[in-house]
């Protein structure tokens, strides 16, 4: 079993900052790319950012320059630092990770989601 536990969501004013964390646990041999997705009401889920095991990152155009994704491989944790938040950033943010279990099988796992609300 792979578990993803997210934290850090909440209410923040426009222009403010928030940092999300997602910790992965289980009988895991290795973790590959980790990512953050979000889904706003009435919108499709979109990829916000991802980061490879080596640290290579990609960002959605809408967040580039404002958000930073990072990871701590020793703790199997991925972070999303969100700065200069805008109301349009309001969404449920979910983390996703892929990897390999100790038994040898690959896996893809999603977190439960954490609400980020940007409002004055």
N, C-alpha and C positions, 0 to 999 in steps of 0.2 A: 504494500500500500504506500502510495505517495501522497503526502499532505502538503498543501500550500496554505500558509497562514498569512494573511495580509493585515496591515495596520497603517494608521496614519491619516485616514480619511477624515473629513469633517467639513465644517463651514469656515470659509475664509472670505475676506473682503477683496474686491477687485484690486489688483496690484500686489496682493499679498503672496505669501509663499506657503508651501506645504510639502512635506516629504512622505512618500509612501514606502513601505517596506513589505517584502514578501519573503518569507522563510520557507524553505523546502526541506522536508524531512521524510525519512523512510529508509528502506534498505536499498540505498542507491549507490551504484558503483561510480557513476559520473553524471554530471549535469552539463548539457550543451547550451544552446542558445536560450536565453531568458528574455521575456518580453512583457510589456505592458500594453493592454488594450483598454479601450473605453467604449461605452455605449451611452449616448444621451437619449432622453425620451424621444421617441419617434424617429430615431436615427439608427442606421446600421452600425454594428460594431466595427471599430476601426483600430488599426495598429497605431499605437502612439510612439513606441520606441522599442528597440530590441538591442541586445548585447550578446555577442558571442563569448565563448569561454575565454578566448584570448583578449577580449576587451574591445573588439570592433563594434561600433554602434551605428544605428540608423534611427532617424527620427522622421515623424510626419512633418510635412512642411508647416503645418499650423502651430507646431510647438517648438520647432527648431530655434535655438537661441534663447529659449526660455526654460526648457526642461532639460534635465541631465539624468541619464540612466547610468547606473553603476552596479557593481556586484562585488561581493566578498565570497570568493570561492571556498574559503575555509569554513564559512558558515552557511554556504549554499543559500545566500540571501541576495536578492536584487532590490535595488532602491530606485525611486524616481523622485528626484528633486524638482519641484515645480515652482518657478518664480514668475513674477509678473502675471499672475493668474487673471483670467478674463471670465466673464460670465459664460461664454461659450465653451469653457473648459468643464463646465458642470456636467458630470456623468458618473456612471458607475465604472470604476477602474478595476480591471482584473489582471492578475499576473498569470503568465503561462510559462511553463518550462518543458523542455524535452531532455531526455537523457537515457541512461542505461541502468537497469536494475542490477543488483548483485547476482541475481539468478541468470542474468544474461540478456533478458528481453529489453527492448527499447520501450519508452513510455512517453506519453504526452499528458500533462496534468495542468489543470486550471484551478485558480483560487476561487473563492466564493464571491469576491467582489467587495469593494469598499466605496462608499459614496463620497464624492467630492462635490461640494456645492460652493460656488463662487457668487456671492451676492452681497450687496450693501445693506 
